[in-house]
Amino acid sequence: MMSERVICEKEAVWTDGAGSGVTDERVEDWLYALRHMDTLAIEHEGQPVSYRELAERVASRAAFLAELGVTRGERVAVLMAHGLLFAITLHALRYLGAVTVPINARLSLEEMVWQVDDVEARTLLCDEAHEVQRIAICERLSHVRAWRCAVEMKEGKRAFAPDSICLSDVQSIIYTSGTTGRPKGALLTYGNHFASAVASALRLGMLPTDRWLTALPLFHVGGQAVLMRSIIYGTAAVLQDRFDEAAHRARLLQGDITMVSVVAATLLRMMDDEVTFPAALRVVLLGGGPAPAPLLKRCIARGVPVVQTYGLTEANSQVATLRPAEVSSRVGSAGQPLMSSTVRIVDERGEYCPPNGVGEIQIKGPTLCAGYWQEKKVRSALAEDGWFHTGDIGYLDEEGYLYVLDRRKDLIVSGGENVYPAEVEAVLLTHPSVAEAAVVGRDDATYGQVPVAVLAVHAPYDEAALLSFCRAQLAGYKVPKQLLVVDRLPRNAAGKLLKREMRLWF
């Protein structure tokens, strides 16, 4: 079976190149094609599920959701932290032709309500852990119907077989915060997933026996990519609901994990443990922002097969990735662009930068999203010529290897989570005690960076009350970890905040 699913590089060529996947071509549903296989599809917290069992569960769940009224093209909000339940739900919605809208389980209630309302979802599916949020969202949005789901529950009364997949159809809408602080929903197509899976396999290699371990949240593109790639490859996804050092170490030491996805904060904790990594582990895929050079050198010295990658939600995760054999010779590089993806560096005047010239990273290719939900309401970074303006700063060397200097100008990457200062500043400025606010990143040994704030305030000012105010409206990782009060925030002649100067204060 597996030999029939191998994709040759010569066959994997796209001519579209401007996002939205590939074409209107239709293919058999990837999971449905594997429904007779007894090999491992998903292992969740030690519980194995074969492709045969997964396909049966997904078909029954799809029939049940259809009986509840979920229809093709409907946008369905999914609020779940349980890995196996999320996977069953994701695939069942695909069987129905519905669009999955994963809600970040770490958001505040206000943020969740906004996203469910913005995407105009009529249906919300959640797990038991988010029952309180389910009830609260329904109280705020009376038009939303919501169900609490479980792995084992009443299923549909009829067998359900999916239609073929149209590669240009939208599979999911994943919200990614914009630099204005207002989240934007990236429209990811089936073609995006297919192009990304093929390109990743050609860069990292793919074996029928691969088992990809991840504790990344499945509501993020990195976690969802592992789920989608596993059914495209016919390999196994090993899911842990959260990163726990002991559980992660124990699972790795079983010796059958071949790939693992991490961010710098989790890799640092793994490296602090002197355990020897098993020989079967051939790729430790490191994303979530630029990695500290000392950490990379520690990995190389211990023979840990760490591979840096650069990606973003709008490009369905990976854009550029190092080859495993290049790790020691290209420390700090995110590698060359994946097949059929193109990267260019452009300066402030819109001119192409020469090799080693620093500028904005712009990307183009078939993994690029079809656009944003409600695109007329947001300022799109997708240019008419198909190039995506990432806002990230970096350079390409003489051989086309990408080096990322900053994850967007002011972006803070904290434990793999993106924190956009403008969003936090907007909340701070709604408090009556705050006159001015600027949020920057402070280096942190555990999380890489954490947000901190510089404030000019009105009397009376109560720091504890202000932090409590922030926690009510922001996810915990977005709340400033330190508040510094000054008389006046520094600005340049144009009135813009001098954040570079303020970073030096911490």
C-alpha positions as CSV (number, residue, x, y, z in Angstrom):
1,M,0.0,0.0,0.0
2,M,2.7,2.5,1.0
3,S,4.7,2.1,-2.2
4,E,1.6,3.3,-4.1
5,R,1.5,6.5,-2.1
6,V,5.1,7.6,-2.7
7,I,5.2,10.9,-4.6
8,C,8.1,11.5,-7.0
9,E,9.6,15.0,-7.0
10,K,9.2,15.3,-10.8
11,E,5.4,14.7,-10.4
12,A,5.1,17.2,-7.6
13,V,5.2,20.3,-9.6
14,W,2.7,23.2,-9.4
15,T,2.2,25.9,-11.9
16,D,-0.3,28.0,-9.9
17,G,2.2,29.2,-7.3
18,A,0.0,32.1,-6.1
19,G,-1.6,30.5,-3.1
20,S,-5.0,28.8,-2.8
21,G,-3.6,25.3,-3.1
22,V,-3.2,23.7,-6.5
23,T,-6.2,23.5,-8.8
24,D,-9.8,22.4,-8.8
25,E,-8.6,18.8,-9.1
26,R,-10.5,16.3,-7.1
27,V,-8.8,13.4,-5.2
28,E,-10.1,10.5,-3.1
29,D,-10.3,11.5,0.6
30,W,-7.0,10.6,2.1
31,L,-8.3,8.9,5.3
32,Y,-11.0,7.1,3.4
33,A,-8.4,5.6,1.1
34,L,-6.7,4.1,4.1
35,R,-9.8,2.7,5.8
36,H,-8.8,-0.9,5.4
37,M,-5.3,-0.5,6.9
38,D,-4.6,-2.0,10.3
39,T,-1.4,0.1,10.8
40,L,-1.1,2.8,13.5
41,A,-2.8,6.1,12.5
42,I,-2.9,7.9,15.9
43,E,-1.5,7.2,19.3
44,H,-3.0,9.5,21.9
45,E,-1.5,9.5,25.4
46,G,-0.6,5.9,25.0
47,Q,-3.8,4.8,23.3
48,P,-3.3,3.3,19.8
49,V,-5.8,3.8,17.0
50,S,-5.4,2.0,13.7
51,Y,-6.4,3.5,10.3
52,R,-9.3,1.1,10.1
53,E,-10.6,2.1,13.6
54,L,-10.0,5.8,13.0
55,A,-11.9,5.7,9.7
56,E,-14.9,3.9,11.3
57,R,-15.0,6.4,14.2
58,V,-14.8,9.4,11.8
59,A,-17.5,8.0,9.5
60,S,-19.8,7.5,12.5
61,R,-19.1,10.9,13.9
62,A,-19.6,12.5,10.5
63,A,-23.0,10.8,10.2
64,F,-23.9,12.1,13.7
65,L,-22.9,15.7,12.9
66,A,-24.9,15.5,9.7
67,E,-28.0,14.4,11.6
68,L,-27.4,17.5,13.9
69,G,-27.5,19.7,10.8
70,V,-23.9,20.4,10.0
71,T,-23.7,21.0,6.2
72,R,-21.1,21.4,3.5
73,G,-19.3,24.7,3.5
74,E,-20.5,25.6,7.0
75,R,-17.9,27.1,9.3
76,V,-17.7,25.0,12.5
77,A,-15.8,26.3,15.6
78,V,-13.9,23.6,17.4
79,L,-12.8,24.3,21.0
80,M,-10.9,21.2,22.2
81,A,-7.6,20.3,23.9
82,H,-8.1,16.5,23.7
83,G,-5.9,15.3,20.9
84,L,-7.8,12.2,19.7
85,L,-11.1,13.9,20.0
86,F,-9.8,16.9,18.0
87,A,-8.5,14.5,15.3
88,I,-11.8,12.6,15.0
89,T,-13.7,15.9,14.8
90,L,-11.3,17.4,12.3
91,H,-11.6,14.5,9.9
92,A,-15.4,14.1,10.4
93,L,-15.9,17.7,9.4
94,R,-13.8,17.1,6.3
95,Y,-16.0,14.1,5.5
96,L,-19.0,16.5,5.5
97,G,-17.2,19.2,3.5
98,A,-17.5,21.6,6.5
99,V,-14.8,24.1,7.3
100,T,-13.0,23.6,10.6
101,V,-12.3,26.8,12.7
102,P,-10.0,25.7,15.6
103,I,-10.3,28.1,18.6
104,N,-7.2,28.6,20.7
105,A,-8.0,27.0,24.0
106,R,-5.6,29.5,25.8
107,L,-7.6,32.6,24.7
108,S,-9.7,34.6,27.2
109,L,-13.5,34.3,26.9
110,E,-13.7,37.7,25.3
111,E,-11.3,36.6,22.5
112,M,-13.1,33.3,22.0
113,V,-16.4,35.0,21.6
114,W,-15.0,37.5,19.1
115,Q,-13.6,34.8,16.9
116,V,-16.7,32.6,16.9
117,D,-18.8,35.7,16.1
118,D,-16.3,37.0,13.5
119,V,-16.2,33.8,11.5
120,E,-20.1,33.6,11.6
121,A,-20.1,30.1,13.0
122,R,-23.5,28.6,13.7
123,T,-22.0,25.5,15.4
124,L,-19.5,25.1,18.2
125,L,-18.1,21.7,19.2
126,C,-16.1,21.5,22.4
127,D,-14.7,18.9,24.8
128,E,-15.6,18.4,28.5
129,A,-12.7,20.5,29.6
130,H,-14.3,23.6,28.0
131,E,-17.9,23.1,29.1
132,V,-17.8,26.5,31.0
133,Q,-16.6,28.3,27.9
134,R,-19.3,26.6,25.8
135,I,-22.1,27.7,28.1
136,A,-20.7,31.3,28.3
137,I,-20.2,31.6,24.5
138,C,-23.8,30.4,23.9
139,E,-25.1,33.0,26.4
140,R,-23.2,35.7,24.5
141,L,-24.1,34.5,21.0
142,S,-27.6,33.2,21.1
143,H,-27.5,32.1,17.4
144,V,-24.7,29.5,18.1
145,R,-25.7,25.9,18.7
146,A,-23.1,24.1,20.7
147,W,-22.4,20.4,21.6
148,R,-20.1,18.9,24.1
149,C,-18.3,15.9,22.4
150,A,-16.4,12.9,23.7
151,V,-14.3,10.2,22.1
152,E,-17.0,7.6,23.0
153,M,-20.5,9.0,22.4
154,K,-23.7,8.4,20.5
155,E,-22.9,8.2,16.8
156,G,-24.9,8.5,13.6
157,K,-27.3,5.7,12.6
158,R,-26.0,5.3,9.0
159,A,-22.6,4.6,7.5
160,F,-21.1,7.7,6.0
161,A,-18.7,7.8,3.0
162,P,-17.1,11.1,2.1
163,D,-17.1,12.8,-1.3
164,S,-13.8,13.2,-3.0
165,I,-11.7,16.2,-2.0
166,C,-11.5,19.3,-4.2
167,L,-8.0,20.7,-3.6
168,S,-9.1,24.3,-4.0
169,D,-11.7,24.0,-1.2
170,V,-11.0,25.6,2.1
171,Q,-10.3,23.0,4.8
172,S,-9.8,25.3,7.8
173,I,-9.7,28.9,9.0
174,I,-6.9,29.4,11.5
175,Y,-6.8,32.8,13.2
176,T,-3.4,34.5,13.4
177,S,-3.0,37.8,15.1
178,G,-2.3,40.8,12.9
179,T,0.2,43.5,13.7
180,T,-2.8,45.8,14.2
181,G,-3.8,43.5,17.1
182,R,-7.0,42.3,15.5
183,P,-6.8,38.6,14.6
184,K,-7.2,37.5,11.0
185,G,-8.5,34.1,9.8
186,A,-6.2,32.5,7.2
187,L,-8.1,30.3,4.7
188,L,-6.1,27.1,4.3
189,T,-7.1,24.8,1.4
190,Y,-6.7,21.0,0.9
191,G,-4.2,21.9,-1.8
192,N,-2.2,23.9,0.7
193,H,-2.0,20.8,2.9
194,F,-1.1,18.5,0.1
195,A,1.6,20.9,-1.3
196,S,3.1,21.3,2.2
197,A,3.1,17.6,2.9
198,V,4.9,16.7,-0.3
199,A,7.4,19.5,0.1
200,S,8.2,18.6,3.7
201,A,8.6,14.9,2.8
202,L,11.0,15.8,0.0
203,R,13.1,17.9,2.4
204,L,13.0,15.7,5.5
205,G,12.4,12.3,4.0
206,M,9.4,10.1,4.7
207,L,9.3,6.4,5.7
208,P,6.2,4.1,6.0
209,T,7.3,3.4,9.6
210,D,7.5,7.1,10.6
211,R,6.0,8.1,13.9
212,W,5.7,11.9,14.5
213,L,5.5,12.9,18.1
214,T,4.0,16.3,19.0
215,A,2.7,18.1,22.0
216,L,2.1,21.3,19.9
217,P,-1.5,22.5,20.3
218,L,-3.7,21.1,17.5
219,F,-5.5,24.5,17.2
220,H,-2.2,25.9,15.9
221,V,-1.1,25.2,12.3
222,G,2.0,23.3,13.5
223,G,-0.1,20.7,15.3
224,Q,-2.8,20.5,12.7
225,A,-0.1,20.0,10.0
226,V,1.1,16.8,11.7
227,L,-2.5,15.4,11.7
228,M,-3.0,16.2,8.0
229,R,0.4,15.0,6.9
230,S,0.0,11.7,8.6
231,I,-3.1,10.8,6.6
232,I,-1.5,12.0,3.4
233,Y,1.6,9.9,4.0
234,G,-0.3,7.0,5.7
235,T,2.1,7.2,8.7
236,A,1.4,7.7,12.5
237,A,0.9,10.8,14.6
238,V,1.7,10.4,18.2
239,L,-0.2,13.1,20.2
240,Q,0.3,14.4,23.7
241,D,-2.2,17.0,24.9
242,R,0.5,19.1,26.6
243,F,4.3,19.1,27.0
244,D,5.3,17.2,30.1
245,E,9.0,16.5,30.4
246,A,8.6,13.1,32.0
247,A,5.9,11.9,29.6
248,H,7.8,13.3,26.6
249,R,11.1,11.6,27.7
250,A,9.4,8.3,28.4
251,R,7.7,8.2,25.0
252,L,10.9,9.1,23.2
253,L,12.8,6.4,25.1
254,Q,10.5,3.7,23.8
255,G,12.7,4.0,20.7
256,D,10.1,4.0,17.9
257,I,9.6,7.8,17.5
258,T,11.3,9.0,14.3
259,M,10.3,12.7,14.2
260,V,9.3,15.3,16.9
261,S,8.1,18.9,16.6
262,V,9.3,21.3,19.3
263,V,9.8,25.0,20.0
264,A,12.9,26.4,21.7
265,A,11.4,26.4,25.2
266,T,10.6,22.7,25.1
267,L,13.8,21.8,23.4
268,L,15.7,23.6,26.1
269,R,13.9,21.6,28.8
270,M,14.6,18.4,26.9
271,M,18.3,19.2,26.6
272,D,18.6,19.9,30.3
273,D,17.9,16.2,30.7
274,E,21.1,14.2,30.1
275,V,19.2,11.2,28.6
276,T,20.5,9.8,25.4
277,F,18.1,10.2,22.4
278,P,17.3,6.9,20.6
279,A,18.9,6.2,17.3
280,A,15.5,5.9,15.6
281,L,14.9,9.7,16.1
282,R,16.1,11.3,12.9
283,V,14.4,14.7,13.0
284,V,13.8,17.2,15.8
285,L,11.9,19.9,13.9
286,L,12.5,23.2,15.7
287,G,10.1,26.1,14.9
288,G,8.3,28.9,16.8
289,G,10.9,31.6,16.2
290,P,14.7,32.0,15.9
291,A,16.5,29.6,18.1
292,P,19.4,30.7,20.5
293,A,22.7,29.7,18.9
294,P,24.0,28.2,22.2
295,L,21.0,25.8,22.3
296,L,21.7,24.7,18.7
297,K,25.4,24.1,19.5
298,R,24.5,22.0,22.5
299,C,22.2,19.9,20.3
300,I,24.9,19.4,17.7
301,A,27.5,18.5,20.4
302,R,25.2,15.8,21.8
303,G,24.2,14.4,18.4
304,V,20.6,15.6,18.6
305,P,19.2,15.8,15.0
306,V,17.8,19.3,15.4
307,V,16.5,20.9,12.2
308,Q,15.5,24.5,12.1
309,T,12.5,25.6,10.1
310,Y,10.8,28.9,9.3
311,G,7.1,28.9,8.8
312,L,3.9,30.8,9.5
313,T,0.1,30.1,9.6
314,E,-0.5,31.7,6.2
315,A,1.9,29.3,4.5
316,N,0.5,26.2,6.3
317,S,3.6,25.9,8.6
318,Q,6.9,25.2,6.8
319,V,8.4,27.6,4.2
320,A,12.1,26.9,4.6
321,T,13.7,24.0,6.4
322,L,17.3,22.8,6.8
323,R,18.2,19.4,5.5
324,P,19.2,17.1,8.4
325,A,22.7,16.7,7.0
326,E,23.3,20.5,7.0
327,V,22.7,21.2,10.7
328,S,26.3,21.5,11.9
329,S,27.4,23.6,8.9
330,R,24.5,26.0,8.9
331,V,23.9,26.9,12.5
332,G,21.3,29.6,12.8
333,S,19.8,29.1,9.3
334,A,16.2,28.0,8.6
335,G,17.5,26.4,5.4
336,Q,16.5,26.8,1.8
337,P,12.9,27.2,0.7
338,L,10.9,24.0,0.3
339,M,10.1,22.8,-3.2
340,S,7.8,25.0,-5.2
341,S,8.0,27.8,-2.5
342,T,9.9,30.9,-3.4
343,V,11.5,33.4,-0.9
344,R,12.7,36.9,-1.7
345,I,14.1,39.7,0.5
346,V,12.9,43.2,-0.2
347,D,14.2,46.4,1.3
348,E,12.1,49.4,2.4
349,R,12.1,50.9,-1.1
350,G,10.7,47.7,-2.6
351,E,14.0,46.7,-4.2
352,Y,15.4,43.2,-4.1
353,C,18.2,42.8,-1.6
354,P,21.5,41.2,-2.8
355,P,22.8,38.1,-0.9
356,N,23.2,38.8,2.8
357,G,21.2,42.0,2.4
358,V,18.7,42.4,5.2
359,G,15.1,43.2,4.4
360,E,11.5,41.9,4.6
361,I,10.9,38.2,3.9
362,Q,8.3,37.7,1.2
363,I,7.1,34.3,0.1
364,K,5.1,32.8,-2.8
365,G,4.0,29.3,-3.6
366,P,1.3,26.6,-3.4
367,T,1.3,26.3,0.4
368,L,0.2,30.0,0.7
369,C,-3.3,30.4,2.0
370,A,-6.2,31.5,-0.3
371,G,-6.5,34.8,1.6
372,Y,-8.2,35.9,4.8
373,W,-11.7,35.5,6.1
374,Q,-13.6,38.8,5.7
375,E,-10.7,40.0,3.6
376,K,-12.4,43.3,2.8
377,K,-12.3,44.1,6.5
378,V,-8.6,43.6,7.0
379,R,-5.5,44.9,5.3
380,S,-4.3,41.9,3.3
381,A,-0.6,41.1,3.1
382,L,-1.2,39.2,-0.1
383,A,-0.1,41.3,-3.0
384,E,-1.9,41.1,-6.4
385,D,1.2,39.4,-7.8
386,G,0.9,36.5,-5.4
387,W,3.7,37.5,-3.0
388,F,3.0,37.4,0.7
389,H,4.6,40.2,2.7
390,T,5.4,38.5,6.0
391,G,6.8,41.5,7.9
392,D,9.5,39.3,9.2
393,I,13.1,40.5,8.8
394,G,16.0,38.3,7.5
395,Y,18.3,37.6,4.6
396,L,19.3,35.0,2.1
397,D,23.0,34.1,1.8
398,E,24.9,33.4,-1.5
399,E,23.5,29.9,-1.6
400,G,19.9,30.8,-0.9
401,Y,19.8,29.8,2.8
402,L,17.4,31.8,4.8
403,Y,18.4,33.5,8.1
404,V,15.5,35.0,10.1
405,L,16.5,37.9,12.3
406,D,13.2,38.8,13.8
407,R,9.7,37.3,13.8
408,R,8.1,40.5,12.6
409,K,9.3,43.8,13.7
410,D,7.9,43.8,17.2
411,L,6.6,40.3,17.6
412,I,7.2,38.5,20.8
413,V,7.5,34.7,20.7
414,S,6.9,33.3,24.1
415,G,7.1,29.5,24.5
416,G,6.1,29.1,20.9
417,E,3.1,31.4,21.2
418,N,3.0,34.6,19.2
419,V,2.3,37.8,21.3
420,Y,1.6,40.9,19.3
421,P,2.3,44.0,21.2
422,A,-0.4,46.1,19.6
423,E,-3.1,43.7,20.8
424,V,-1.8,44.0,24.4
425,E,-1.3,47.7,24.2
426,A,-4.9,48.1,23.0
427,V,-6.1,46.4,26.2
428,L,-3.8,48.4,28.5
429,L,-5.0,51.7,26.9
430,T,-8.6,50.9,27.7
431,H,-7.9,51.1,31.4
432,P,-8.5,54.5,32.9
433,S,-5.2,54.7,34.7
434,V,-3.1,54.2,31.6
435,A,-2.1,57.2,29.5
436,E,0.5,55.6,27.2
437,A,1.6,52.0,26.8
438,A,4.3,50.1,24.9
439,V,4.8,46.4,25.0
440,V,8.2,44.8,24.2
441,G,9.8,41.4,24.7
442,R,12.2,40.6,27.6
443,D,14.5,37.6,27.3
444,D,13.4,34.7,29.5
445,A,15.4,31.5,30.2
446,T,12.3,29.3,30.1
447,Y,10.1,30.8,27.4
448,G,12.6,32.6,25.2
449,Q,10.8,35.9,25.6
450,V,7.9,37.2,27.7
451,P,5.9,40.4,27.2
452,V,6.7,43.4,29.5
453,A,5.2,46.9,29.4
454,V,6.3,50.5,29.7
455,L,3.5,52.8,30.9
456,A,2.8,56.4,31.5
457,V,-0.1,56.5,34.0
458,H,-2.7,58.7,35.6
459,A,-3.3,58.8,39.4
460,P,-4.6,56.7,41.0
461,Y,-2.6,53.7,39.7
462,D,-2.9,50.2,41.1
463,E,-0.6,47.6,39.4
464,A,-2.4,44.6,40.8
465,A,-5.7,45.9,39.5
466,L,-4.3,46.6,36.1
467,L,-2.9,43.1,35.7
468,S,-6.2,41.6,36.8
469,F,-7.9,43.8,34.2
470,C,-5.5,42.4,31.6
471,R,-6.1,38.8,32.6
472,A,-9.8,39.2,32.1
473,Q,-9.3,40.1,28.5
474,L,-6.1,38.4,27.4
475,A,-4.7,34.9,27.3
476,G,-2.3,34.3,30.2
477,Y,0.8,34.3,28.0
478,K,-0.1,37.7,26.6
479,V,-0.4,39.4,30.0
480,P,2.8,41.6,30.7
481,K,5.1,39.9,33.2
482,Q,6.6,43.3,34.3
483,L,5.2,46.8,34.3
484,L,7.6,49.8,34.3
485,V,6.1,53.2,34.9
486,V,7.8,56.3,33.5
487,D,6.9,60.0,33.1
488,R,6.8,59.9,29.3
489,L,7.4,57.2,26.6
490,P,10.2,57.9,24.2
491,R,9.2,58.7,20.6
492,N,10.9,59.8,17.5
493,A,10.3,63.0,15.5
494,A,7.4,61.4,13.7
495,G,5.8,60.5,17.0
496,K,6.5,56.8,16.8
497,L,7.4,54.9,19.9
498,L,11.1,54.0,20.2
499,K,10.7,50.4,21.2
500,R,14.3,49.6,20.4
501,E,15.3,52.0,23.2
502,M,12.7,50.6,25.6
503,R,13.9,47.0,25.2
504,L,17.2,48.1,26.8
505,W,15.4,49.0,30.0
506,F,14.7,45.4,30.9
